[in-house]
Amino acid sequence: METVVLTRQHIAKIVKEKGFDHFMDRMISRLGEAFRAGGHGGVTPAREGFLRGPGDTAIIEWMPHHRPGDSVTIKTVGYTPYNPEEHRLPTIIGSMTRYDDVTGRLLAVCDGILPTAIRTGAASAIASRLLARPDSRVLGLVGAGAQAVTQAHALSRVFPLERIVVHDIDPAHARSFAERVEFLGLDVRVAPVTEIEATADIICTVTSVAVGGGPVLLGEHLLPHAHVNAIGADLIGKFEVPLHVLRSAFVTADHRGQALREGECQQLAEGDLGPDLMELCADPALAEAHRDGLTVFDSTGFALEDHVAFDVLLELAAEGGMGDHVQIEHLPEDALNPYAFA
């Protein structure tokens, strides 16, 4: 019995052969199906982890999704905001594993960095398609790091975007963003947050703001119909959107319990939240009524999304005949004798 291993090289080949757009489109489609189906009966507890690094600014977490009778997917992810500057590594590094729910056998292993970025962008596209105006043409990005790229890509697949306005506290990140999203063919302009709020139909906050360092939006110049995808909050005390904006907006979360603990929703009481994203996907009319007003999607990222992303990668790998099949686990012919090597 062998385990499927998808290496960095395999994933790069999948993306290059299938194309960025095909990969993103399939992720949006499959994730939307899973949300509409209520997660297909799976169980997704809130993530847990260990705080680490200087001042407990970093964390290593585990994010499990259980599909009873079928499989368990677990992503282990490290969030290390000082990685790019100090180690020339991504802020988010992770790996994913999948286990057979009947035997406990390891079925597959793959990178978690690209799938996390892609599925987070796809979730914003799904939420925005429900809550933003269909004719939205200006995207605002507060934060110009890696996640901003897949946010812009995903939203460009479901809206007739014409322009992106971007801000980052690091001017070099903001300046380089246009080159990183050149493949989208959109006009990109660096702008202050005030201009983003005054012009953008959809705004994504994708920052590594420190605990206690938020908000990153002012919330004083937002268009009446603006939709905000708040991505960066992932620790207690960390948020990007001002409380007065949340209180005046229709707010939906991807994972209610997780969002109330460590997302933007930690600033609110549970009764302040609208239906969660899966409920909106199952009944889009609940969302359409709010399209002309201010709306916020609290995207904390949860393991159902990782499970679906893993499904998509495994499907694409199988279609292209890619992946290594290796025997990682010691499965002796005599199950009662651990020293029985074949």
Secondary structure as UniProt FT lines:
FT   STRAND          3..6
FT   HELIX           8..18
FT   HELIX           20..36
FT   HELIX           38..41
FT   STRAND          48..52
FT   HELIX           54..56
FT   STRAND          58..67
FT   TURN            68..70
FT   STRAND          71..79
FT   TURN            81..82
FT   HELIX           83..87
FT   STRAND          92..100
FT   TURN            101..103
FT   STRAND          106..111
FT   HELIX           113..131
FT   TURN            134..135
FT   STRAND          138..142
FT   HELIX           146..156
FT   TURN            157..158
FT   STRAND          163..167
FT   HELIX           171..180
FT   HELIX           182..184
FT   STRAND          187..190
FT   HELIX           193..199
FT   STRAND          202..205
FT   TURN            211..212
FT   TURN            224..225
FT   STRAND          227..230
FT   TURN            236..237
FT   HELIX           243..248
FT   STRAND          250..253
FT   HELIX           256..262
FT   HELIX           264..267
FT   HELIX           270..272
FT   HELIX           277..282
FT   HELIX           285..288
FT   TURN            289..292
FT   STRAND          295..298
FT   HELIX           303..319
FT   TURN            320..321
FT   STRAND          324..326
FT   TURN            335..336
FT   TURN            338..339
//
